[in-house]
Amino acid sequence: MKKVLIITYYWPPSGGAGVQRWLKFTKYLREYGWEPIIYTPENPESPNNDSSLQKDIPKDLTVIKTKIWEPYTFYKVFIGQKKDQKINAAFLTESKKPKKFEKAAVWIRGNFFIPDARKFWVKPSIKFLSDYLRRNPIEAVISTGPPHSMHLIALGLKKKLNIPWMADFRDPWTNIDFYSKLMLTPMADHKHKRLELEVLNKADVVACVGQTWLDELEELWKKGKNAEGNDSKFRFISNGYDPDDFTQEKMEMDRKFSIVYVGTLDKSRNPDILWKTLSGIAKKSAMFAADLQIKLVGKTDIAVTEDIENNGLLPYMEKTPYLTHAEVTEVQKKSQVLLLLINNTPNAMGITTGKLFEYLAAERPILCIGPNGGDADKILTETKGGLISGYEDSQTLEANIMYFYNKYKSGDLPSESVNIEKYSRKMLTGEVAEVLNIISDGNKANRGI
């Protein structure tokens, strides 16, 4: 069986969205003739822990861990945060009181920790893995980011050992939605872009979770100097769902008209138009108000909670800070409607969050607010999984809500999703294996083997 090294910052017991993609691919890779080996930090700064994910780790899997030093201890002191508090992603804050020196901390993070705060793990990891791989040969390397420091580790191995390499982007690098908030100097911006282009150049394959984002990465590569390889090195490998997570017997549905959001809800995803629309419908219809329930599962920015309160919706809100992945799938299957929010940011057209596919697998209708014609819209249309309205289109949003509500009242609110099997993690792992076969066989041919 051929061996592949997977370099990932996120791995169980860490929880959250960043773990899912490569945990699930690892689960199924052996079925396609590849033995995965995981390289991950021993002591990461993870947003949450989730013991329920341990069941997906293959038996006797080799997991290599080394210690990482990250500047978060100093960062927490600098912004007035307690040592045991978790660092929130996407500039999310759950407190009305702003952290002291937070703006200065963001500037330092953006301009000194390039590409991210895990940069100090890059050189030690290249040295450690170079020695390890000389003793334990493999056929390919995969790096997955963010954090994009993982790509720099793989880049170092590529330069030293010339091992076939696939760089997997779960999110963009310089096109990520919060890049403009990093307050970068021209020099720092140039360094980010130089490193990004070097990764795009040196990787044998560049994979991405969305077609639009992949096209953007390819365009960056074409515009860069000395583009290496050819267009075929860019591969769209979608996120998906694991059928094993949705084998539960039919759940007892929420009795109320529950609109459920699962995941981190930061400012860029705050659907103020939804809160206004729900408030307006509730004021017009006492029956709707009596049935309404808003469930938020995950960390929620204070701006979202304030918007809900300002629109008089607090009595309808149920907030749960965190659930394990196993618990989340149960919540999704019990929901009347699942809420999908696409960040209202410049890269919105390419956003297809991992939860979209789990929503589809939960077999509940999806209420989406996002860009018409974007990647998420195309998937919803293809699968008939839900209805979408634009960020400012309150008329369509209200019509979509009332369509689902009337179906709920008549007892006829099933999911109408079709053709979702191609988004099965098991099938998608076959696409990963196909790429690995191509680059590993090509490397043998180049070496005359």
N, C-alpha and C positions, 0 to 999 in steps of 0.2 A: 504494500500500500504506500502510495506517495505521501510525503509529509509537507505540510504548509505551516509556517509560523505566522500567527495572527497577533499583531501589536495593537492592544486596545487599552485605553485608560480605564474604561468602565467594565467591570466584571463582578459577578456576585461574590460577596454579599451586597455589593452596591445595588441600589434599585434605580428606578427611573427609566425614561425613554432611551437614554444613551446605551443601555445594556442590551436591549432586546435584539437588535439586528444581528449582531455577531454571536450572541449566545444561541440564537435559534439556528443560524447557519452552521455553527459548530455542532449542534445537536444532530444534524442530518448529513454532515459532510462524509462520514464514513460510508454511508450508503452509496456514495458516488466515487468511492475509491481513494479518498483523501483522509489522511490522519492529521487532525488539527493539533497544534501545539500553541498554547496561549502564553503571551508575555504581558504582564500587567503589574502595576505597582502593589507593593505589600501594604502600604499605608496611605491610600488616596483620600482626598478631600471629597467624599461623595455626598450628594444632596440628601440621600435617604438610603437605608438598608432594607433589603427585601429577602427574607429567608425562603420565601415561596419559590424563588427562581432556582434554587439549588437542584430541584428535581430535573431540570433541563440539562444539567451538566453531564455529558457522557461518562460512563463508567471508565475508570482508569485513564482519564484524560490527563495529559501532562500540562500542568500549569506552572510556569516559571514566574516567580515574584522577586523583585528587588525593591529596596527602600527608595522612596522618592523624597526629595526636599522641596517643599513649596513655601512661598512667602506668606501663606495665609495667616500664620500666627501674628506676624507684624501687621498685616493688613487689618485684622480684626481689632487689634489694639489701636491702630491708627484711626479707624472709623468709630471706635467706641462700642464694639461688639464683643460679647462674651466669648471666651475661648471655646466653649462647647457648642456654640451656635453654628448652624450650617450656613454656607455661603449660597445665596440664591442666584439662580441664573437669570439672564436677560434683564438685569437691573431691577428686578422685582423687589419691592419693599412692602412688608406687612404692617409697618408701624407708621403712625402719623408723624412721629418725631423723626426728623431727618438725622441720619448718622453724621457726627461731626467729621469734617474734612473729607466727606464722601466724594465730592467733585474732584478734589486733588488726588484722591486715591485712584479714581478712574483714569485721570491723566497719567499717573505713574504706571498703572497697569498697561495702558495702551502704548506708551512710548519706551518703557524700559523692559517689559516682559513680552518679547516678540518671539514667536507668534502668540504666546500665552504664558501663564504662570508655571507651566510644566517644563519650560525650556531648560531648567537645570537638570532634568532627568535625561536629556538627549545624549550628551557626550558619555556619561557613565554607562548608558544603555548600549550605545554603539560598541564600546569597548567590551562590555560583558557579553553581548550577543555575538560579536565577532569571534571571541574565544570559544563560546559555546557551540556555534555553528561549525567551526573547524573540526570539533570533536564529534558533532552530531549533524551530519549533512541533511539538508532538506532540498526540496524541489522548487519552492516558491515562498514569497513573503507577502503578507497583506497588512497594510496599515489602515486604520479607520479613524477619522477625525470629524468634528472636533473632539478633543483639543488637537490642533494641527501639529503640535510638537511630535505626535506619533508618526506623522509623515516624515519628519526630519530624521527620526531614528532610522526608518526604513531607507531614506535617502543615503544616510551614512553607510548602511549595510550594502546598498547597491554600489556605491563607489568603491568599497573595500573588497567585496566578494562577488559582485556582479550577479547576484541571485535575481531571477525573475520576480517582478514586483507589481502588485496591484494596489494602487492608492484609492481608497474608498471614501467618498465625501458624503457624510450623513447630512451635512449642512455646508453652505458655501464658505469660503475663506474671506476674501476682500468684498464679496458681494453679500455677506451675511447682514441681516436686518439691522444689527446694532453697531456695525462698523463705523458709521458716521458719529456715533456717540462716544467713541474712544478718544476724541480730541487729539488726533495724531498730528505731530509735526510733519512737514514735508519729508524729512529724513526717515522718520518712522514709517510713514506711508510707503515710501520707496522700498524700504527693507521688507515689509510685509509682501509687497507685490513681487519683489525679486525672489524671495523664498518660495512663494506660491508658484511662480513661473518655473523655477528650477524643479519643483516636485512634478508639475505637469509635463515637463520635458523629459525627466529621467525615468518616470514610471513607465513600465511596459504597457500597463492598462490603467486608465482612469475611470473609475466607476462612480455613479451618483444615484441617489434615491429618486430623482425626478428628471424628466426629459428636458424641461426648460432650463433648470440649473445646469444640467450636463451640457446643453448647447452653449450656455454662457461660459462655462469652463473651457470648452473647445474654442470659443471665440477669443478668449483671453490668450490661450495657447497660440492661436494662429497670428495674433497681433504681436506676440513676443518675438524677440530676436532669436534666430537659430532654433526654430521649432524642430524637435526631433520626433521621429516616428511618423505615423500616418493617421488619417482620420479614424481608422478602425480601432484605434487604441481607446476610444471613448465609448463606454458601455453603460447603458441604462439598466440598472438592476433595482427593481422597485422594492419598497418596504412591503410588508404583508402581514399575515396572521398565521398563527399556529393552530391547526385543527384540534390538536390535543388540548388546547386551552378552552375549547368550546364544546366539550362532550357532555356537559351537565344535562341532566334531564330538564324538561321544560320548567322554567321558573314561574312562581306566582308573580304576576305583574303588579307594579305599583298601582294602588287604587286611585290615586290622584293623577291628574294630567301632569306628569313629571317631565320637566325639560332638564336633562342631565348633561353637565359638562365634566369631563374627566381630564385632568392634567393641570399644568401650571397656567395660570391666567394672569398674564402681566398686562402692562398698560397698552402695548401694541395690539393686544387681542381684545381689549375691553370693548364689548359691543354696546356702546351707549344707545345706539338706535334700537337695540332689542329691549333694553330696560324701558325706554320711552314708549315703545310700541306695546309691550306687555301691560304697562301701567295704564295706557289709554284704553286697551281692550277691557281690563279689569274694572275700570271706572264705568264703562258703558254696559257691562254685563256682570250682574251679581253672580250668575251661575258660573261663568268662567272664573271669576275671582274665588269662588268657593272650591273649585276644582284644581286651581293652579298650584304647582309646587316647583320651585327652582332648586336643583341640587348641584352644588359645586364640590367636586372631589379633587383635592390637590391644593397647592399653595396659591393663594389669591392676593393680588396686589391691593393695597389699601384704596387705591383710586377706584377699583371695581366695586368694592364694598360701599364706598361713599356714593357712587352713582346709583347703586341699588337702593340705598337708603333715601337718597334725594328724590327718587321716583316712587317712594312709598311701597317698595316691594320687600322690605325686610321681613314682614310677617310670612312671606311665602318662601323665604330662603332657608335652605339647610346646607350648612358648610361642614365638610369633613376634610381636615388638613392633609391626611395621607392614608392610603390603603395599600395593601400588598397587591401585586399583579393578580393573584388568584381572587382576591376579594373584589377587585375592580371589574373583572369579567362577569362576576355575579351581578354587580350593580348595573352594568350595561345591559345584560339580558333582561333585567326586571324593569328597565326604564320604558316609559311610553314613547319618548322622543329623545334622541341623542343630539346634543348641540356640538357642531363643528365650527370653530372660529379660525379663520385664516388671518394672520397678522396683516394689519393695514400698513404695509411697509413697501418700499420700492421693489423688493424681490417677491411680492405676493403671488405673482402668476405661477411661480414654480413651486410653491409650498404644497406638499402633500404629507401631512403629519402622519406618524405611525399609527395614531389612534383612528384615522380614517378607515384603515383596513380592519382593525379590530371592531370598530362600529359596524362595518358591513357583516363581519362574521357573527356578531351578536344578534343579527336579524331583527334589528329595530330601525325604524325610519330615521333619517338624518335631516336635521334642520341646519343648513349651512349659511353662514354670512361670509362672503368673500368675493373675489373678482370673477365676473362672468368671463368664461372662455379660458380660465386658468386651468392648471393641471388637475386640481381637485374637482372643479366643475366637470371636466371631461370624464373623470372616473365615475362621478355620481351619475352622469348621463349614461355612460356605458353600462353601468351595473343597475341602473334604476333604483339606486340606493337612497335617494333623498331629494330634497328641493333646496335651491340656492337663491339668495338675493344679494344684490350689491351692497356696499358699505353705506350708501345714502338712500337706498331704495326702500323706504318704509312701507310703501303701498304693496309691493310684492312680498315683503316680509310678513306683513299682517295677513295677506291672503294665504301664505304658506302655513302660518300658525293656525289659522282658522280651518284650513283644509285638514290638518292633522287633528285639531280639536274636534271637529265634527265627526271624523272617523272614530275617534276615541269614544265619543258619546254614543255612537251607534254600535260600539263593540266590534268595529271592523278596522283596526289599526295594525295590520301586520306589516312586516318589511316586505318590499317587493324586489329585493336584491336578486340579481341573476348574474351568472358567469363570473363568480368571484373566485373560482377554483384556481385560476392562474396566479392569484395573489397568495396562494398557500406558501408558507415558508419552506416547506419540503420541496415544492416544485421550483421555487426561486433558488434554492441551494443548488439545484441542477445547473442553473445558469452560471453560478459562481464556479462550480466544478468545470464547466465547459471552458470558461476563461482560463482557469488554472491549467487545464490540459493543453490549451493552445500555447500559452507563454512558456510552460515548462518543456514541451516538445520542441518549440522553436529554439529555446536555449540549448538543448541537446544538439540540434541540427547545426547551430552556429559553432559548437565546439567539436563537431565532427563525430558525434557519438551515434 
